[in-house]
Amino acid sequence: MHPDVRGRGIGLALLQEAFRVFQARGERIVGLGVDTENATGALALYERAGMAVEESSDVWERLPAMSAVAIA
C-alpha cells in the first residue's frame, strides 16, 4: 500500500476478499511468503487477518561481484 493510504483498512479488506475467493474455489489453506524485515507493518496486517507463522526460513543468494572502480 502507498504510505498515504495505509491504516485505512484497505489491505485487510483485500486480504479478506482474497480469502473469500479461495474458499469459494474450495481452498482450505492459504499461504503467504513474507519479508520479515519489511518495516511497513505488513506482519501485523497478516496477523489481524487471522494468519499465523507456520514456518520460517532464510533465503541466501549470491550477489554478482562488483567490478573494481579505478580512481584516476
KAHUZI-V184707 format. One record per backbone hydrogen bond with DSSP energy under -0.5 kcal/mol. NH is the residue of the N-H (numbers start at 1). CO is the residue of the C=O. Records with the same first field share a line. If there is no record, write none. Layout:
BEGIN
NH=CO, CO
END
This chain:
BEGIN
5=2
6=2, 3
8=5
13=9
14=10
15=11
16=12
17=13
18=14
19=15
20=16
21=17
22=18
23=19
24=20
25=21
26=23
27=22
36=34
38=35
41=38
45=41
46=42
47=43
48=44
49=45
50=47
51=46
60=58
63=61
70=68
72=70
END
